[in-house]
Amino acid sequence: MSKYSHQFRVYYEDTDAGGVVYHANYLNFFERTRTEWLRSKGLQQSIMREEANVILAIRNMNIDYVLPARLDDLLTVTTEVISHSKVSMQVQQEMHVGETLVAKAQVQIVSLNAEKFKPMRFPTQYLEELLF
């Protein structure tokens, strides 16, 4: 399983009055990276829903805010699958400024039937793409 990496610049709109990234915006950077990770694998959530009636949802997320990210920082956010089952996967995400870790997240992603919002097996073709 390989690690995916994406970069973002911290803009004024991402920060609080002190120039520090507002805590909820870390979730946005993590989410955008997961979306770009899917795209890098040739997967788009809208197409997954249309073709296989599957949506990916976050069931659980644990974030550790290690150090503050600040205005104008260049963030490098990584995503890596660390384990999976038939209906869910655990993803480790990290956010760095240069070599410095500023935040990390453990994310549980579940595969859901798009109509019923009930757990369903990851379609094989998608799971294979996500793991390699």
C-alpha positions as CSV (number, residue, x, y, z in Angstrom):
1,M,0.0,0.0,0.0
2,S,1.5,3.3,-1.1
3,K,1.3,6.7,0.6
4,Y,-0.4,9.5,-1.4
5,S,0.8,13.2,-0.9
6,H,-0.9,16.5,-1.7
7,Q,0.1,20.1,-1.0
8,F,-1.9,23.1,0.1
9,R,-1.0,26.7,0.9
10,V,-2.6,28.2,4.0
11,Y,-4.7,31.2,3.1
12,Y,-6.0,34.0,5.3
13,E,-9.5,32.4,5.1
14,D,-8.1,29.2,6.7
15,T,-6.9,31.0,9.9
16,D,-8.3,32.5,13.0
17,A,-7.6,36.1,14.2
18,G,-4.1,35.0,15.3
19,G,-3.0,33.6,11.9
20,V,-3.3,30.0,13.1
21,V,-5.3,27.4,11.1
22,Y,-8.7,27.2,12.7
23,H,-9.1,23.7,14.1
24,A,-12.1,22.7,11.9
25,N,-10.1,23.6,8.7
26,Y,-7.7,20.7,9.4
27,L,-10.6,18.4,8.5
28,N,-11.0,20.2,5.2
29,F,-7.4,19.7,4.3
30,F,-7.6,16.0,5.3
31,E,-10.9,15.6,3.3
32,R,-9.5,17.3,0.2
33,T,-6.4,15.1,0.3
34,R,-8.6,11.9,0.5
35,T,-10.6,13.1,-2.5
36,E,-7.4,13.8,-4.5
37,W,-6.1,10.4,-3.4
38,L,-9.2,8.8,-4.9
39,R,-8.8,10.8,-8.1
40,S,-5.2,9.7,-8.3
41,K,-6.5,6.2,-8.4
42,G,-8.9,7.0,-11.2
43,L,-11.9,7.0,-8.8
44,Q,-14.5,9.7,-8.4
45,Q,-17.2,9.4,-5.7
46,S,-20.0,10.6,-8.1
47,I,-19.1,7.9,-10.6
48,M,-18.8,5.3,-7.9
49,R,-22.3,6.1,-6.8
50,E,-23.6,6.0,-10.4
51,E,-21.8,2.8,-11.4
52,A,-21.9,0.7,-8.2
53,N,-24.4,2.4,-6.0
54,V,-21.7,2.9,-3.4
55,I,-20.6,5.9,-1.4
56,L,-17.7,6.3,1.0
57,A,-18.5,7.8,4.4
58,I,-16.4,8.7,7.4
59,R,-17.5,6.6,10.4
60,N,-14.8,7.7,12.8
61,M,-12.0,10.2,12.9
62,N,-9.4,10.9,15.6
63,I,-7.3,14.0,15.1
64,D,-4.1,14.8,17.0
65,Y,-3.2,18.5,16.7
66,V,0.5,18.4,17.3
67,L,1.6,22.0,16.4
68,P,-0.2,24.9,14.8
69,A,-0.2,25.4,11.1
70,R,0.0,29.1,10.2
71,L,-0.9,31.6,7.5
72,D,1.2,31.1,4.3
73,D,2.5,27.7,5.4
74,L,2.9,25.1,2.7
75,L,1.2,22.0,4.0
76,T,2.0,18.5,2.7
77,V,-0.8,16.1,3.6
78,T,-0.4,12.4,3.2
79,T,-2.9,9.5,3.1
80,E,-2.2,5.8,3.5
81,V,-4.4,2.8,4.0
82,I,-3.2,0.9,7.0
83,S,-5.8,-1.8,7.2
84,H,-9.1,-2.9,5.6
85,S,-12.0,-5.3,5.9
86,K,-14.9,-6.1,3.5
87,V,-16.8,-2.9,4.3
88,S,-14.3,-0.5,5.9
89,M,-10.7,0.7,5.9
90,Q,-8.5,2.5,8.3
91,V,-6.5,5.4,6.8
92,Q,-3.6,7.2,8.4
93,Q,-3.2,10.9,7.4
94,E,-0.4,13.3,8.4
95,M,0.0,17.0,7.8
96,H,3.5,18.4,7.7
97,V,5.1,21.9,7.2
98,G,8.4,21.0,5.7
99,E,9.7,18.1,7.9
100,T,7.6,19.1,10.9
101,L,4.5,17.1,11.8
102,V,1.6,19.5,12.7
103,A,-1.4,17.1,12.8
104,K,-2.3,13.5,12.2
105,A,-5.6,11.7,11.8
106,Q,-6.8,8.1,12.0
107,V,-9.9,7.8,9.7
108,Q,-12.3,4.9,9.4
109,I,-14.0,5.0,5.9
110,V,-17.0,2.7,5.4
111,S,-18.6,1.6,2.1
112,L,-22.3,2.3,2.1
113,N,-25.2,1.4,-0.2
114,A,-26.0,4.9,-1.6
115,E,-29.8,4.4,-1.5
116,K,-30.1,2.6,1.9
117,F,-27.1,4.1,3.7
118,K,-26.3,0.6,5.0
119,P,-22.8,-1.0,5.0
120,M,-22.0,-2.9,1.9
121,R,-18.9,-4.7,0.6
122,F,-16.3,-2.5,-1.2
123,P,-16.8,-3.3,-4.9
124,T,-13.7,-5.4,-5.8
125,Q,-12.5,-3.1,-8.6
126,Y,-12.5,-0.1,-6.2
127,L,-10.8,-1.9,-3.3
128,E,-8.1,-3.2,-5.6
129,E,-7.5,0.4,-6.8
130,L,-7.4,1.8,-3.3
131,L,-4.9,-0.7,-2.0
132,F,-2.3,-0.5,-4.7
